[in-house]
């Protein structure tokens, strides 16, 4: 069975929209595109490089696919393009887009069923980057096996969130963590079942 991993840049208040640049996703009037860029350091590059060093395929929503497809086929190996270009890209879309990036495959029919079927196949891990709408579908159907979260020390107040309304309450277990020189907390988590409540009230 293939592991499905959500890899996401987040603000401290949980926003994941448009970390990479202005215009990346300005839907609903979002005006803070590119909020992650000035926090990048060598440690973050190492962590992302490690994640890309093992074999993987991608599961992407249509908007993220378009952003990646406009960039990575034209980037150099020194910039880390080869693993992304070599990976099979499974694309979730409500339409039937033309997928011009090499090794791209449209997920036919119901997305949740399609991703569940991919997980049952033999092959490398499945990584989800960006793809906020797709992630909400994966969360609702309990298809995420691991989260790699890069949490940046800023708040924005509004925007698309990783864990939005409708997220199923659940505990998470921290598997690994490190902190960049710029204060980005990088954590790897896995689902840990239902929330177990307690009380500090005196008996």
C-alpha positions in Angstrom: 0.0 0.0 0.0 1.3 3.5 -0.9 1.5 6.2 1.7 -0.1 9.5 0.9 1.7 12.5 2.3 0.4 16.1 2.5 3.3 18.6 2.3 2.2 22.1 3.1 3.5 25.6 3.9 1.4 27.2 6.6 1.2 30.5 8.4 0.9 30.4 12.2 -2.9 30.9 11.8 -3.2 28.0 9.4 -3.3 29.8 6.0 -1.8 27.9 3.1 -2.9 30.1 0.2 -0.3 31.4 -2.3 3.0 31.0 -0.3 5.2 31.2 -3.4 4.4 34.6 -5.0 1.9 37.3 -5.8 -0.7 36.2 -8.3 -0.2 32.5 -7.4 -3.7 32.4 -6.0 -5.4 35.7 -5.4 -9.0 34.3 -5.2 -11.3 36.0 -2.8 -9.1 39.1 -2.9 -6.1 37.4 -1.2 -3.4 40.1 -1.2 -0.4 38.4 0.6 0.9 36.0 -2.1 4.6 35.2 -1.6 4.5 35.3 2.2 6.9 32.3 2.6 9.7 33.4 0.3 11.8 35.6 2.6 11.9 32.9 5.3 13.8 30.4 3.1 17.1 29.2 4.5 19.6 26.4 4.0 17.9 24.1 6.6 14.6 24.3 4.8 16.3 23.5 1.5 17.9 20.4 3.1 14.5 19.2 4.5 12.8 19.7 1.1 15.7 18.0 -0.6 15.4 15.0 1.6 11.7 14.7 0.9 12.4 14.8 -2.8 15.4 12.4 -2.7 13.3 9.2 -2.4 11.0 8.0 -5.2 7.6 9.6 -5.2 4.6 10.4 -7.4 2.5 13.5 -7.1 -1.3 13.9 -6.5 -2.2 17.5 -7.5 -5.3 19.7 -7.8 -5.7 21.4 -11.1 -4.5 24.9 -10.0 -1.4 23.6 -8.4 -0.7 21.4 -11.4 -0.9 24.4 -13.7 1.6 26.4 -11.4 4.0 23.4 -11.3 3.7 22.7 -15.0 4.5 26.3 -15.9 7.7 26.2 -13.8 9.4 22.8 -13.3 9.8 21.6 -16.9 11.9 24.8 -17.5 13.9 24.6 -14.3 17.3 23.1 -13.9 18.4 20.0 -12.2 20.3 22.2 -9.7 17.0 23.7 -8.7 15.6 20.2 -8.0 13.5 19.8 -11.1 14.4 16.3 -12.1 12.5 14.4 -9.4 9.3 16.4 -10.1 9.6 16.0 -13.8 10.3 12.3 -13.6 7.4 11.7 -11.1 4.0 10.5 -12.3 1.5 13.4 -11.8 -2.0 12.3 -10.9 -4.3 15.3 -11.5 -7.7 16.0 -9.9 -10.0 18.2 -12.1 -13.7 18.7 -12.5 -13.0 19.2 -16.3 -10.9 17.3 -18.8 -7.8 19.6 -19.1 -5.0 19.1 -21.5 -2.1 17.8 -19.4 1.1 18.7 -21.2 3.6 18.1 -18.5 5.3 14.7 -19.0 4.0 11.7 -17.1 0.7 13.4 -16.2 -2.5 11.3 -15.7 -6.1 12.6 -15.1 -7.8 10.9 -12.1 -11.0 9.6 -13.7 -14.4 9.7 -12.0 -14.7 10.3 -8.3 -11.5 11.8 -6.9 -11.6 10.1 -3.5 -12.2 6.7 -5.0 -9.4 7.3 -7.5 -6.9 8.3 -4.9 -7.9 5.4 -2.6 -7.3 3.1 -5.6 -3.9 4.6 -6.2 -2.9 4.0 -2.6 -3.7 0.3 -3.1 -1.3 0.0 -6.0 2.4 -0.9 -5.8 4.6 2.1 -6.2 6.4 5.0 -4.5 4.8 7.3 -1.9 2.2 9.8 -3.1 3.0 13.4 -2.3 0.4 16.2 -2.3 1.7 19.8 -2.5 -0.5 22.9 -2.4 -3.9 21.7 -3.8 -6.0 23.1 -1.0 -9.4 22.0 -2.4 -8.1 18.5 -3.1 -6.8 18.2 0.4 -10.2 19.0 1.8 -11.6 16.0 -0.1 -8.7 13.8 1.1 -9.3 14.8 4.7 -13.0 14.1 4.6 -12.3 10.6 3.3 -9.5 9.8 5.7 -6.9 9.3 3.0 -4.0 11.2 4.5 -1.3 9.0 6.1 1.2 11.7 7.0 1.6 15.5 7.2 4.8 17.4 6.5 4.1 20.9 7.7 6.3 24.0 7.5 4.8 26.5 9.9 6.0 30.1 9.3 6.2 32.7 12.0 3.5 35.1 10.7 -0.2 35.5 10.7 -2.4 36.7 7.8 -5.9 36.5 9.2 -7.8 35.3 6.1 -7.2 32.9 3.3 -7.5 29.2 2.4 -6.6 27.0 5.4 -5.3 23.5 5.5 -7.8 22.4 8.2 -10.9 24.3 7.2 -14.5 24.1 8.2 -15.7 20.5 8.0 -12.4 18.9 9.0 -13.0 15.7 11.0 -11.6 16.2 14.6 -8.6 13.9 15.2 -5.4 13.6 17.1 -1.9 13.8 15.5 1.4 12.2 16.5 4.6 14.2 16.0 7.2 11.9 14.3 10.0 14.5 13.7 10.7 18.2 14.0 13.3 20.8 13.4 13.4 24.6 13.2 15.0 26.8 10.6 17.2 29.7 11.3 14.3 32.0 10.3 11.9 30.4 12.9 10.0 28.1 10.5 8.9 25.0 12.5 9.1 21.9 10.3 7.1 19.0 11.7 6.1 15.6 10.4 2.9 14.2 11.8 0.7 11.1 11.4 -3.0 10.6 12.3 -3.4 9.2 15.8 -7.1 8.5 16.0 -9.9 10.2 17.9 -9.3 13.1 20.3 -9.1 11.9 23.9 -10.5 14.6 26.2 -9.7 15.1 29.8 -10.2 17.7 32.5 -8.0 19.8 34.9 -11.0 20.4 37.2 -10.5 19.3 40.8 -12.3 16.1 41.8 
